[in-house]
Structures are given as structure tokens and as C-alpha cells.
Amino acid sequence: MAVLIVDDNAMNVMVIQEMLKREGYDDFLIAYSAEEMFELLKTHQEGNGIVATKIDLILLDLMMPTMDGIEACRKLQTYHNYKDIPVIMVTAIGDSRKLAEALDAGAIDFVTKPINKTELLARIRSALKLKRELDWHKERDFRMRQELLLARQVQESVLPDRVEDSDFRINAFFQASEELAGDLYAWHRLDNNRWSIAVIDAMGHGISSSLVSMFIASILKESMRTLWSPQRVFTELNRRLMGLQWENELTHYYCTGIYVTVDLELGKLEYANAGHPSGLLYRVEDPEPEKLTVSSAPLGMFDTLEIVTRTLNLLPGDKLYLFTDGILGPFQGDDEAQMEQLIAFLHQAKDDETSVEQLITCKPIDGRSDDRCLVKAEVMPGGGKRED
């Protein structure tokens, strides 16, 4: 444990140092001014980003020339790497207002001169215990951040790449509200003419919703390939989500979702909407889209769930938008008003992807952070059945 003694009086430094040596403390740094203290702190910086500095405690004299202890303490608090070092103020002043000012400036304790050895050592032990606890928490938080970063990379790795075929295009716009997301999107090409697209929103935020999201993603990948149809895929997702309810009856893992299959040869779109915001299908030059409205309850809430599917005609030039409720955050009003504003926005944006990206990144009006996910699919000329 390294102790930094800061005092402009060499005699005071010697007395404190001798007291500590007799109690087994042998790692000292000495500074005779606040300016010299900051220079020492810079040269004893840790390089791993876990512990801010090798110095574990500062004994700081209150009355010093140029920069006094209170000003130095305030300055310490402005440095991310130094603000968690415990500071014990050493003072000959009995002014309670000054002591209160020192504590407000960031000192955790104080001792008065002439220094009582027993009191000093007790306060040092308490401060060093606090430092050990802070370092433990900072190291744990650092490891957690590293693990979350890895988890985010894994999560993002399962998201599909943009599709730029001559007959069909798919692109996603996505931003997580936290390190990990509860939203996900997926698409799969069954053959030359048939595609499936899914957008899912796992309820909640943070690690729990992201784990459910990854669980769903693992099921979707296989289900979209082997089961394909909206009714069969959502039935399987519901069955598997219900299997998560065994440990705690009060914990409910569920999600909303919309799943679409596209048959370009037949010019058909079939979908199921499990408690999710309506998808929007825009026809060429028509500002009012067809809505892919809710057709069943959310997935993972009921053992048996009737999955109702609906079918729409699909023509060249049609644009499909699937999204999660976080997309509505930048718009004002209730859910219905927000949806109407989104409809107008998407019609106006058309092929302007920059506007859509700005929608993804702008701040929500209510200040609440949420994942934002929007998938755009477009039938290109020659990619859908034409009207007779």
C-alpha cells in the first residue's frame, strides 16, 4: 500500500513518516506542494486501465502556499484517474467550516495537528480498506465491460449482411440502447424466389433481454431454414420460449415479433404479427401504406397460441418496413400519433438512407433510451408478379 504525504513543512513530513514506519508502512511518496503532488501522480499511473494509480492514499496538508489542500482536493476530483484515491486532510485549523469545505471538496476524513498517532493510524486503516474495496469494484467493472464488449461482438456477428440482388433488396438500420440489445433482425433465402424476414423485440433491457434475444436468434436461424412459414416458425418460437419459464414463475421471458415470407414468383407476402408494431407496405407513389397489423398475442406468454397469418399481394417497386417500437421514440404524441408521423416520414424519405440513419440515432423525445431497429425490403423491377 503506497501512501503519498503532501506537506510543505519537512518536519511534519518526517513525523508522519516515522509514525507510519513504526507500524509497518514502508511505501511512501513525498511531495512538498500540491503541484509536486500532481507530478508524482502522473509518474505513478497504472497502464492497464483497471486501477487508476499505484498510490492508495493521500495525506494532504490543508494550509499550503500557492495551492492549498482544499483547492488541490477539488482539482483531484476533476481527474478520472485520481478522484477515487482516498484523501485524508491534515490540518491545524479547528474551524468547522473549513473542515466541512474540505470534505465537500472530496476529502473522506481529516486529522488535526498535533497528530495523535492512534487516531491517524485508525483513519488510515479505514481509508485503505475503502481503497481496496474501490479497486475490487473497479476491476470487476472492467472485466464486466470486457465481457459485455465480447458479448456485443458475438451478438452483432449473427446479424445478416445487406442484400443487393437484382430482384430483391434488404437493409437494416440498427442501434442498441446499451452494450447489449434486446432487438434482433434476421432474414433467410430459401431459394431463388422465396425469402423470409423477421424482426423481434425481447421485452426488458440489458443483459436479460439480450440473452433472450440471442436464444431466439439461435432458434430463428434453424427455423427459418427448415420450417419457413410464419405459422410454423412462430409456433416453434413460442414453444421454446415457454420452456424458459420453469425456474421462477414470477419471471416471464417473452417477446413481440413480426415474421414475413416473400414469394417473388407468385407476388405474395405472408406474415404473422405477434403483438408487434405494424409493419408497413408502401405501394409506388402511394403515401398510405398497407399495415401488417397484429394477428396474435406475444410469443412466450401462453402455452397454446393461435398464430394467424395474412397474405398481401406484392408488386415491383413495393417497399416493406419492419421495425421495433424504439423507432417511434423521436415522434410526439401517443402510439397512434407516433405511428402516423412515422408513416409520413418513411414516405417522404423513400430512398434517402441518410434520413433513416438520422432517425435511428436521434434522441427520443421522452428521454428514455430504447433499442432501435428498422428493416427495409424492396421488390425491384422484375422481382414481383406484375399486375395484368
C-alpha positions in Angstrom: 0.0 0.0 0.0 1.6 3.3 -1.1 0.9 6.5 0.8 1.6 9.9 -0.6 2.4 12.5 2.1 1.8 16.1 0.9 3.0 18.9 3.2 5.2 22.0 2.7 6.8 21.5 6.2 9.6 19.0 6.2 9.3 18.4 9.9 5.6 17.4 9.6 6.5 15.0 6.8 9.2 13.4 8.9 6.9 13.0 11.9 4.1 11.3 9.9 6.6 9.1 8.0 8.2 7.9 11.2 4.8 7.1 12.8 3.9 5.0 9.7 7.2 3.2 9.6 6.9 2.1 13.1 3.6 0.5 12.2 4.9 -1.4 9.2 4.1 1.0 6.4 7.2 1.3 4.2 6.0 2.5 0.8 6.0 6.3 0.8 6.0 9.2 -1.6 6.7 12.7 -0.5 5.5 16.0 -2.1 6.2 19.4 -0.6 3.5 21.2 -2.6 0.2 20.4 -4.4 1.9 21.0 -7.8 4.6 18.4 -6.9 1.8 16.0 -5.8 0.2 16.1 -9.3 3.6 15.5 -10.9 4.1 12.4 -8.7 0.6 11.1 -9.5 1.3 11.3 -13.3 4.5 9.3 -12.9 2.8 6.6 -10.9 0.0 6.0 -13.3 -1.2 2.4 -13.9 -1.3 1.4 -17.5 -3.9 -1.3 -17.5 -7.0 0.9 -17.1 -8.2 -1.1 -14.0 -6.6 0.7 -11.1 -6.2 4.4 -11.6 -2.9 4.8 -9.8 -0.4 2.9 -7.7 -0.9 5.4 -4.9 -3.5 4.1 -2.4 -3.9 7.1 0.0 -3.0 10.8 0.1 -2.4 12.6 3.4 -2.9 16.2 2.3 -2.0 19.3 4.3 -4.7 21.9 4.4 -2.6 25.0 4.6 0.0 25.2 1.8 1.2 28.1 -0.3 0.2 28.7 -4.0 -2.5 25.9 -3.9 -4.0 24.9 -0.6 -5.3 21.5 0.3 -8.9 22.3 -0.4 -8.2 23.6 -3.9 -5.9 20.6 -4.6 -8.6 18.2 -3.4 -11.1 19.8 -5.8 -8.6 19.5 -8.7 -8.1 15.8 -7.9 -11.9 15.3 -8.3 -11.7 16.6 -11.9 -9.3 13.7 -12.9 -11.0 10.4 -13.7 -7.8 8.5 -12.7 -7.3 10.3 -9.4 -10.8 11.1 -8.0 -11.1 7.7 -6.2 -7.9 7.9 -4.2 -8.9 8.4 -0.6 -7.7 11.8 0.8 -7.2 12.4 4.5 -6.8 16.1 5.2 -4.2 17.1 7.8 -4.9 20.4 9.5 -4.0 22.6 12.5 -7.2 24.6 11.9 -10.2 23.9 14.2 -12.6 25.9 12.0 -15.5 23.5 11.4 -16.5 25.4 8.2 -13.0 24.9 6.7 -13.2 21.2 7.6 -16.7 20.9 6.1 -15.3 22.7 2.9 -12.5 20.1 2.7 -15.0 17.2 3.0 -17.2 18.8 0.3 -14.1 19.2 -1.9 -13.6 15.4 -1.8 -11.6 14.5 1.3 -13.0 11.5 3.1 -11.6 12.2 6.5 -9.3 14.5 8.5 -6.8 14.6 11.4 -5.8 17.6 13.4 -2.3 18.7 14.4 -0.6 17.9 16.7 -1.2 14.5 15.2 -2.4 11.7 17.5 -0.7 8.5 16.4 -3.6 6.2 17.4 -6.2 8.4 15.6 -4.0 8.8 12.5 -3.4 5.0 12.1 -7.1 4.2 12.7 -8.2 6.7 10.0 -5.5 5.3 7.6 -6.7 1.8 8.1 -10.3 2.8 7.4 -9.2 4.7 4.3 -7.1 1.9 2.9 -9.9 -0.6 3.4 -12.1 1.7 1.4 -9.4 1.9 -1.3 -9.2 -1.9 -1.5 -13.0 -2.2 -1.9 -13.0 0.5 -4.6 -10.2 -1.2 -6.5 -12.0 -4.5 -6.3 -15.2 -3.0 -7.7 -13.3 -1.1 -10.5 -11.5 -4.3 -11.5 -14.8 -6.2 -11.5 -16.4 -3.5 -13.6 -13.5 -3.5 -16.0 -13.8 -7.3 -16.5 -17.6 -6.9 -16.9 -17.1 -4.3 -19.6 -14.7 -6.5 -21.4 -17.2 -9.4 -21.3 -20.0 -7.2 -22.4 -17.9 -6.0 -25.3 -17.2 -9.6 -26.3 -20.9 -10.4 -26.0 -21.9 -7.5 -28.1 -19.4 -8.6 -30.8 -20.9 -12.1 -30.7 -24.5 -10.6 -30.9 -23.7 -8.4 -33.8 -21.9 -11.3 -35.6 -25.2 -13.2 -36.0 -26.9 -10.3 -37.8 -27.2 -10.8 -41.5 -25.5 -8.7 -44.2 -27.3 -6.4 -46.5 -28.9 -8.0 -49.6 -28.4 -6.3 -53.0 -29.9 -8.7 -55.5 -31.3 -7.6 -58.9 -34.8 -8.6 -57.9 -34.9 -8.0 -54.1 -33.0 -5.8 -51.6 -32.9 -5.9 -47.8 -31.2 -3.5 -45.5 -31.3 -3.0 -41.7 -30.8 0.2 -39.6 -29.9 -0.7 -36.0 -28.7 0.9 -32.8 -28.6 -0.7 -29.4 -29.6 1.4 -26.4 -27.0 -0.3 -24.1 -24.0 -2.5 -24.5 -26.3 -5.3 -25.5 -29.6 -5.2 -27.4 -32.9 -6.9 -26.9 -33.9 -6.3 -30.6 -32.8 -8.5 -33.4 -33.5 -9.0 -37.1 -32.9 -11.9 -39.4 -33.5 -12.9 -43.0 -33.1 -16.1 -45.0 -33.2 -17.0 -48.7 -35.0 -20.3 -49.2 -34.5 -20.4 -53.0 -34.2 -18.0 -55.9 -37.7 -16.6 -55.4 -38.5 -17.0 -51.7 -37.3 -15.0 -48.7 -38.2 -14.8 -45.1 -37.6 -11.8 -42.8 -38.1 -11.5 -39.0 -37.9 -8.6 -36.5 -38.0 -9.5 -32.8 -38.1 -7.4 -29.7 -37.3 -9.2 -26.4 -39.1 -7.5 -23.5 -37.0 -5.6 -21.0 -33.5 -4.1 -21.2 -29.9 -5.0 -20.5 -28.3 -8.4 -20.1 -31.5 -10.5 -19.5 -33.3 -9.2 -22.7 -30.1 -9.6 -24.7 -29.7 -13.3 -23.6 -33.3 -14.0 -24.6 -32.6 -12.2 -27.9 -29.6 -14.5 -28.5 -31.7 -17.5 -27.5 -34.3 -16.5 -30.1 -31.7 -15.8 -32.7 -30.3 -19.4 -32.4 -33.8 -20.8 -32.9 -34.7 -18.5 -35.8 -31.6 -19.5 -37.8 -32.7 -23.1 -38.0 -36.4 -22.5 -38.0 -36.3 -20.1 -41.0 -34.4 -22.7 -42.9 -36.5 -25.8 -42.1 -39.9 -24.5 -41.1 -40.1 -21.3 -43.2 -43.8 -20.4 -42.9 -44.9 -17.7 -40.4 -47.3 -20.1 -38.6 -44.7 -22.9 -38.0 -41.8 -20.6 -37.1 -43.8 -18.6 -34.5 -45.3 -21.8 -33.1 -41.7 -23.1 -32.6 -40.5 -19.9 -31.0 -43.4 -19.8 -28.6 -42.8 -23.4 -27.6 -39.2 -22.8 -26.9 -39.8 -19.6 -25.0 -42.3 -21.3 -22.8 -39.6 -23.7 -21.9 -37.7 -20.9 -20.2 -40.4 -20.4 -17.5 -39.5 -23.4 -15.3 -37.2 -21.9 -12.7 -39.1 -18.8 -11.5 -42.8 -18.4 -12.0 -42.5 -14.7 -11.4 -40.0 -14.3 -14.3 -41.6 -14.2 -17.7 -39.5 -14.3 -20.8 -41.5 -13.2 -23.8 -41.1 -11.1 -27.0 -43.1 -9.5 -29.7 -42.2 -10.1 -33.3 -43.2 -9.9 -36.9 -42.3 -12.6 -39.5 -42.8 -12.2 -43.2 -42.3 -14.6 -46.1 -42.0 -13.3 -49.6 -42.6 -15.3 -52.8 -41.4 -13.1 -55.7 -42.6 -15.6 -58.4 -46.2 -15.6 -57.1 -46.1 -11.9 -56.0 -47.2 -12.8 -52.5 -46.3 -11.7 -49.0 -47.5 -13.8 -46.0 -47.0 -12.6 -42.4 -47.7 -13.1 -38.8 -47.5 -10.3 -36.2 -47.2 -11.4 -32.5 -48.1 -8.3 -30.5 -45.6 -6.2 -32.5 -45.8 -2.7 -34.1 -47.5 -3.0 -37.5 -45.2 -3.4 -40.5 -45.7 -1.0 -43.4 -46.0 -2.0 -47.1 -45.7 1.1 -49.4 -47.0 0.9 -52.9 -45.4 3.0 -55.6 -46.3 6.7 -55.1 -48.9 5.8 -52.5 -48.4 7.8 -49.3 -50.7 5.5 -47.3 -49.2 2.0 -46.7 -50.9 -1.2 -46.0 -50.4 -2.1 -42.4 -49.2 -5.6 -41.3 -51.3 -5.5 -38.1 -51.2 -7.6 -35.0 -52.6 -11.1 -35.6 -51.7 -12.9 -32.4 -50.5 -12.4 -28.8 -46.8 -12.0 -28.0 -44.6 -15.1 -28.0 -43.7 -16.8 -24.8 -46.8 -15.8 -22.8 -49.2 -18.7 -23.3 -48.6 -22.5 -23.7 -51.0 -22.6 -26.6 -51.0 -19.7 -29.1 -53.1 -19.4 -32.3 -50.8 -18.0 -34.9 -53.0 -16.2 -37.5 -51.3 -15.4 -40.8 -52.4 -12.9 -43.5 -51.4 -12.6 -47.2 -50.9 -9.5 -49.3 -50.1 -9.1 -53.0 -46.6 -7.9 -53.8 -45.6 -5.8 -56.9 -42.4 -4.4 -58.3 -41.4 -1.2 -56.5 -43.2 -2.1 -53.3 -41.2 -1.2 -50.1 -41.7 -3.1 -46.8 -40.6 -1.6 -43.4 -40.5 -3.8 -40.3 -39.3 -2.2 -37.0 -39.4 -2.3 -33.2 -41.2 0.3 -31.0 -38.0 2.2 -30.3 -38.3 3.7 -33.8 -41.3 5.7 -32.5 -39.3 7.4 -29.8 -38.4 10.5 -31.8 -42.0 11.3 -32.6 -44.5 13.1 -30.4 -47.9 12.0 -29.0 -49.5 8.7 -28.2 -48.7 5.4 -30.1 -51.2 6.2 -32.9 -49.9 9.7 -33.4 -46.3 8.5 -33.4 -47.2 5.8 -36.0 -48.8 8.4 -38.3 -45.7 10.6 -38.1 -43.5 7.6 -38.9 -45.7 6.7 -41.9 -45.3 10.2 -43.3 -41.6 10.2 -42.6 -40.9 7.0 -44.4 -43.0 8.0 -47.4 -41.0 11.3 -47.6 -37.6 9.6 -47.0 -38.2 7.0 -49.8 -34.6 6.0 -50.9 -32.9 8.6 -48.6 -31.0 6.2 -46.3 -29.3 9.2 -44.6 -32.6 10.4 -43.2 -33.4 6.9 -41.9 -30.0 6.6 -40.2 -30.6 10.0 -38.5 -33.9 8.7 -37.3 -32.1 5.7 -35.7 -29.5 7.9 -33.9 -31.5 10.9 -32.8 -32.6 11.4 -29.2 -36.0 10.2 -28.1 -38.4 13.0 -27.1 -39.2 11.4 -23.7 -35.6 10.9 -22.9 -36.0 7.1 -22.4 -33.4 5.1 -24.2 -34.5 2.0 -26.2 -33.1 -0.2 -28.9 -34.0 0.9 -32.4 -34.3 -1.5 -35.3 -35.7 -0.9 -38.8 -35.6 -3.3 -41.7 -36.3 -2.2 -45.2 -37.1 -4.7 -48.0 -37.7 -3.6 -51.6 -39.0 -5.5 -54.6 -37.0 -4.4 -57.6 -38.4 -4.2 -61.2 -38.9 -7.7 -62.4 -38.8 -9.1 -58.9 -42.5 -9.4 -58.3 -45.6 -10.6 -60.1 -46.9 -7.7 -62.3 -50.5 -6.6 -62.5 -52.4 -7.8 -65.6 
